[in-house]
């Protein structure tokens, strides 16, 4: 467990600040870790907490505000896996996939990533909120398309039910045209095109 003394040794807090944090921790019933109490009190930042944690564990800290993932790395991990495991693939280096993780000691996640990517995994530690923000940023097209696909399936099923219950009724040409123009697959195609344009894609095939 990470103790407050480590932050004193790192020069991030004073002994007096640590004692104040310990008193607050006791006041809260000891349910919160001392590092979480210090973050909540504003004595240290979340970035400080995670960076020192990585140093104690011997795991490099990656500041995602200063790093960008490569397309090659992103293509190895799906949005679903990245969100589920709170991880962000950064780069492939010497046949290893370097991955930013909120908990780089989670061997289960590392094994899952290894099996899903076929790469050896080299974890680095990053702030969880930064990981999730980057995942949302980098995987927004995949996420939007997946959501749209779910809508396509739902809407298509609804339209099939409508047609099935209309055996004894005539559907006008105008109604069919309107259904075609608003068809789920058309909306999905429009979403992909609009997203590509927004992202500055030069060629849309």
C-alpha positions in Angstrom: 0.0 0.0 0.0 1.2 3.5 -0.9 1.9 5.6 2.2 2.1 9.3 2.7 5.8 9.1 3.7 6.7 8.4 0.1 5.2 11.8 -1.0 7.2 13.5 1.7 10.4 11.9 0.4 9.5 13.0 -3.1 9.2 16.5 -1.9 5.6 16.8 -2.9 4.2 17.4 0.6 5.5 18.4 4.0 5.3 16.5 7.3 2.7 18.9 8.5 0.6 18.3 5.4 0.9 14.6 5.9 -0.3 14.9 9.5 -3.3 17.0 8.5 -4.2 14.3 5.9 -3.8 11.5 8.4 -6.1 13.3 10.8 -8.7 13.7 8.1 -8.4 10.0 7.2 -9.1 9.1 10.8 -12.0 11.5 10.8 -13.5 9.7 7.8 -13.2 6.4 9.7 -10.1 5.1 7.8 -12.2 3.9 4.9 -10.2 6.0 2.3 -6.6 5.5 1.5 -4.2 8.2 2.6 -3.3 9.0 -1.0 -7.0 9.4 -1.9 -7.6 11.7 1.1 -4.6 13.9 0.0 -6.0 14.2 -3.5 -9.5 15.0 -2.2 -8.0 17.7 0.1 -5.9 19.2 -2.8 -2.6 18.4 -1.1 -1.5 16.5 -4.1 -2.9 16.0 -7.6 -4.2 12.8 -9.1 -1.2 12.9 -11.5 1.2 13.1 -8.6 -0.5 10.2 -6.9 -0.4 8.0 -10.0 3.2 9.0 -10.9 4.5 8.2 -7.5 2.6 4.9 -7.5 4.3 4.0 -10.7 7.7 4.8 -9.2 7.1 2.7 -6.2 5.9 -0.2 -8.4 8.7 0.2 -10.9 6.3 1.0 -13.7 6.9 4.0 -16.0 4.4 6.8 -15.8 2.8 8.0 -19.1 1.4 11.5 -19.2 -1.3 11.2 -21.8 -1.5 15.0 -22.2 1.9 14.8 -23.9 1.5 11.5 -25.8 -0.5 10.3 -28.8 -1.4 6.7 -29.8 -0.2 5.4 -33.1 -2.8 4.1 -35.6 -1.1 0.7 -35.5 -1.5 0.4 -31.8 -5.1 1.6 -31.8 -6.0 -1.0 -34.5 -4.9 -3.8 -32.2 -7.4 -3.0 -29.5 -11.2 -2.5 -29.9 -13.1 0.3 -28.3 -15.0 -2.2 -26.2 -11.9 -3.8 -24.8 -10.3 -0.4 -24.1 -13.3 0.9 -22.2 -13.9 -2.4 -20.3 -10.3 -2.6 -19.1 -9.6 1.2 -18.8 -6.6 0.9 -21.0 -5.2 2.8 -24.0 -2.8 1.2 -26.6 0.0 3.7 -27.3 2.6 2.2 -29.6 4.1 -1.0 -30.9 7.8 -1.1 -30.0 10.1 -4.1 -30.6 7.2 -6.5 -31.0 5.7 -5.3 -27.8 2.4 -3.3 -27.4 2.9 -0.5 -24.9 -0.4 0.1 -23.1 -1.4 2.8 -20.7 -3.4 1.3 -17.8 -5.1 2.6 -14.7 -4.0 -0.6 -12.9 -0.9 -2.0 -14.5 -0.6 -4.7 -11.9 -3.8 -6.4 -13.1 -2.4 -9.6 -14.7 -5.8 -10.7 -15.8 -6.2 -7.6 -18.0 -2.6 -8.0 -19.3 -3.3 -11.7 -20.3 -6.6 -10.7 -22.0 -4.8 -8.0 -24.0 -2.0 -10.5 -24.9 -4.6 -13.0 -26.2 -6.7 -10.4 -28.1 -3.7 -8.7 -29.8 -1.2 -11.5 -30.2 1.4 -9.1 -28.8 3.5 -9.1 -25.6 2.1 -6.3 -23.4 4.3 -3.7 -21.7 2.1 -1.7 -19.3 2.7 1.8 -18.2 0.6 3.7 -15.7 -1.6 6.7 -16.4 -4.4 8.7 -14.8 -7.6 6.8 -15.2 -9.7 9.9 -16.3 -7.0 10.7 -18.9 -7.2 7.1 -20.3 -11.0 7.2 -20.6 -10.9 10.7 -22.2 -8.4 9.5 -24.8 -10.3 6.3 -25.4 -13.5 8.3 -26.2 -11.5 10.6 -28.4 -9.7 8.0 -30.4 -12.5 5.5 -30.7 -15.4 7.8 -31.3 -16.1 6.6 -34.9 -16.2 2.9 -33.8 -18.4 3.8 -30.8 -20.8 5.8 -32.9 -21.0 3.1 -35.6 -21.6 0.4 -33.0 -24.4 2.5 -31.4 -25.8 3.2 -34.9 -25.7 -0.6 -35.7 -27.8 -1.3 -32.6 -30.3 1.3 -33.8 -30.3 -0.2 -37.3 -31.2 -3.7 -36.0 -33.9 -2.3 -33.7 -35.4 0.0 -36.4 -35.2 -2.7 -39.1 -37.0 -5.2 -36.9 -39.7 -2.5 -36.3 -40.1 -1.9 -40.0 -40.4 -5.6 -40.8 -43.1 -5.9 -38.2 -44.9 -2.9 -39.7 -44.8 -4.5 -43.2 -45.9 -7.9 -41.8 -49.0 -6.3 -40.2 -49.8 -4.4 -43.3 -50.7 -7.5 -45.4 -54.3 -6.4 -45.7 -53.5 -2.7 -46.2 -52.1 -1.0 -49.2 -48.9 1.0 -48.6 -48.7 4.1 -50.9 -45.7 4.9 -53.1 -45.1 8.0 -51.0 -45.0 5.9 -47.8 -42.5 3.5 -49.3 -40.3 6.3 -50.5 -40.3 7.9 -47.1 -39.4 4.6 -45.5 -36.5 4.2 -48.0 -35.2 7.7 -47.4 -35.2 7.1 -43.6 -34.1 3.5 -43.8 -31.7 2.5 -40.9 -28.9 1.5 -43.3 -29.1 5.0 -44.9 -28.8 6.7 -41.6 -25.8 4.5 -40.7 -24.1 5.4 -44.0 -24.8 9.0 -43.4 -23.3 8.8 -40.0 -20.1 7.2 -41.3 -19.7 9.8 -44.1 -20.4 12.7 -41.8 -18.0 11.5 -39.2 -15.3 11.0 -41.8 -15.8 14.5 -43.1 -15.7 15.9 -39.6 -12.4 14.1 -39.0 -10.9 15.5 -42.2 -10.8 12.3 -44.3 -9.7 13.1 -47.8 -11.0 9.9 -49.4 -14.3 8.2 -48.7 -14.8 4.9 -50.5 
